């Protein structure tokens, strides 16, 4: 699974044959520049889901993240209503919810019963960073690890088709995977999960720079340094525009035939003569108006 947020990214993910494409609420941070995932709205998520759907319309399973504040209410119909929007308006095949508490499992059950497939998510749940105390790994104590297992089991019982395990020790992720009948998808959770997910921008090094690296999660392997190529390409474009090398003849493909070019030049020449005559006439008029302006309109 790869997390992506727009049309061109989705096209590349589809061409690479990736099985699942997640339109994550991490879009808030990666694409929109926020410090957390919390600010992004449901309408904004639907906007990005629509773009991804156009880029990968057929092959990968498309999953849309339900953003913070769109599903957590006691009235579980709110979650179902918003999940329907992600499917009907956003074009998603499924939605993802964070958390595995009893209350969250009830929401998942209601949405699944309403006909929408749900991907669960336990471990580090970025929407809950205010409660977790920041972006912190989870499951590092025996009690917390057991709690994550219980969360995952609840999501399975509620009807989730798979569960994301984020930022947990590899042995904990392996134990959860072995205990479940549904697949797990790991991110920073070792190699014992059923599948893996990384963010498009992270794995391709979109923010790489020749002189520094922007923040990249410790669990993310970079398979390319696309950011360096982007920076180099932009710098070269700027330089070639300044020195006149671009576009040149090679990138100026649209031509007139010889006869039309001669006619066009003749029209320009005629226009130039007319403009000269008009300018002379205006100059005379301006001089006359200037004299009249000061009241000197008497003739000797």
N, C-alpha and C positions, 0 to 999 in steps of 0.2 A: 504494500500500500504506500502511496505517495500523497503527501498533502500539497495541494496547489490551489490557486485562487483566481485564475483568469484564463482567457481564451488561449493565448499562445502557450502558456504552461500546460494547459490541458491537452493541446494538440501534441506536444512532445511526450507527455506521459502516455497518451494513447498509442503513439507510434512505437514507443519502447515496449509495449505489450504488458504494462503493469496491470494487475488484476483489479485493484480497488483504488479509487481516487477519492480522497477525503478533502472536502472544502472546509478547512478548519477555521475556527474562530481565532486562531493565531494570526489570521489575516489582519486583525487589529494591530498587531505588533509588526509583522513582517512587511505588510503592504501599506498600512495606514500610519505607522510610526508611533502608535501609542505604547506606553510602558507595560501595559498588561492586556489581557484579552477581554477584560470586562466592559470597555466602552462600546464595543461594536453592537449594533442593533440588529433586530430581525430583518428589517427592510434592507439594511446593508448586506447582510448575509445572503438574502435572496438575490440581490443584485449580482453578487459574485458567483453564486450557484448557477444563475442563468448563463453567465459568461462561460463557465466551465462546461456546462451542458452543451453549449454550441461548439466547444472545442473537442469534446469527446462524447458525441451523441449516442453511440451504440455499444461499444465493447466493454469498457470497464464498469464495474459497479460504482455508482456515484453515491457518496454519503455526505450529508450536510450536517455540520455542527449546529446544534441548538444553542444560541448564544445566552449568556448570562441574563437572567431576568425574563426569559421567555417560556419557562416550564416549571419552576420550582414551587408553584402555589399549591395550597391544599385543594383547590378546585382543579382536579386533574383534567377537566375538559379544556382548560386554557392550554395545557401542554398539547393535547390532541389537536385543538384548533390550529395552533402554530405549526405543529408537525405537518398537518394537511397543507399549509401554505408552502412549506419547504418542498413538498412533493408536487403539488399542483402548479405553483408559481415558479419555484426554483428548479423544477425538473429533476429532483433527487430521487434515487431509488430507495434510500433509507435515511434515517437521521441518527445522530449520536447524542447521548446524554452523559454527563459526568456524574460520578458518585454511585454508591451501591447501598446506601442506607435503606431501611424498610420503607421510608417515605418515597425515596427515589425509585425503588423497585415497584411500588404501587403505580407510580407514574408510567414506568416502562410497560407494566402489564396492561394498563388502560390504553396506551398508545398502540401496542401490538394488537390488542383486541379490536382496536379501531381500524386495523388494516395497514398500519405503517410499520415496516421493519425497523428494528432498533439495534444499534451497535452500542454496547456499554463501554465504560471507561472508569478504571480505578487506579489507585496509586497516587501519583502527583496529578491533581485535578486543578489546572491553572485558574479556573473560574473561582476557586475557593481559596486563593492565596491569602486573603484577609484572615481566614480562619487558620490556615496552615502556617502562617507566619512567613510567607514568601515562597519562592520556588525551591522547595526542599524535597529531597528524596524521601520516599516513604517505605515502610516495611523493614526498617533496620533494627527493630526490636522484635522479639518473638511474639509479644502480644499484638503489636501493630501488624505484623505479617499475618498472624492468624485472623485478625480483623479483615484484612484485605481479601483473604480466602473466602471468608463468610460473605463479604460484599459481592465477590464474583459469583459465588454460588446463588445468591439471591437474584442477581441479574439473569443468570441462566434460567432459574425457576420462573422468573417473570416473563421469559420469552425472548430475551436478547439472542441474536444469532451469532454474536462473537463479542469479545471483550478486549479493549485496549488496556495494556499494563504499562504504565509510564513511570520511569525512574524508580524502580524497585530492584533489590539485589537479585542476581541471576538465579540463585537457588530458590528464592521465594517465587519468582515468575515460573520456574520449572515446576514447582510443587503445585501451583495454581493450575497450570496447563494440564498437568497429569490428573488433577482432581475434576476438571471440567469435561463435559462431553462436547462442548462447543469450542471453536478455535479461539486462540488468543493471538493478539498482535502486539508485539513488544516495541517499545521505544525507550532506550536506556535500560533495558531489562534483561540483557544477556541473550544467549542463543537458544534457550530452551523453549521459546514460544513457538506457536504454529506459524507465525509470519512476522514481518518487521515493517515499520513505517518510519520514514524520515520526511522532513519538509523539503520541498523542491529547491528552494533558495539555499538551504543549508548544505544539502548533499552535492550541489553543483558549485558551491563557492561563489554565489552571486555577489557577495559583499567583500570578496577578496580584493586586495590592493597590493601593489608591488612593495609598499613600504610598511604596511601594517595589516592586521586582520581584525575585522569587526568581530563582535562576540559570536562564537560558535559553541553550541553545547558540547560538553566533554564526550557525550556518547555518539556524536555525529562524525562519521567518516566522510571526508570530502572526496568525491569521485572526479571532480574537475575544479578548475580555477577560472570560472567563467567571468567573474568580476574583473580580473586582471585584463582579460581580452576586451571587455566592454570599455574599461578606462582607456586602454591603449587605442582602441578604435575611435573613441570620441576625441581623444587628443590629436590623433592623426587627421581626422576630419577638420577640426578647428584650424590646424596648421595649414592644410592644403587650401582651405577657403581664404585664409589670410594671404598666402603667397600666390594665389591664383592657379594652383595646379588642378584644383577641382572647380568646375566640372571638366573643362577642356573639351576637345572635339570628341573624345571617346564617350562622354556622357552627355552629349548634346545631339541626340539622334534625329531630331525632327527638322527636316529641311524643306525649303521651297524649291520648286523647279526653277530653272534659269529664267524662263520667260516671266513667271510670276514675280521673281525677285526684281527683275528690271522694272516691271510695272509698279511694284511697291516703292522702289527707290525714286521713280519719277513722281509718284504721289507725295512722297516725303519732300522732294525738292520743291514741288508746287506749293505745298503747305508752308514750307519755310519762306518762300517769297511772299505769300499772303500775310504771314505773321509779321514779316518785316514791314510791309506796307501798313498794316494795322497799327503796329507799334509807333510808326512815324506819325500816323494820324492822331493817335492817342497823345503823343508827346505834344503836338500842336494844341490839342484841346486842353491838356493840363496847363500849358503855359497861359492860354487865354483865360481859363478859370482862375488861375492864380492871380492874374492881373485884376480880374473883376472882383475877386474876393476882397482886395484892398481898396475897392472903390474907384480904381483908376480905369473907368470905362469910357472916359471922354476921348473924343478924337480931335486932333488939331485941325 
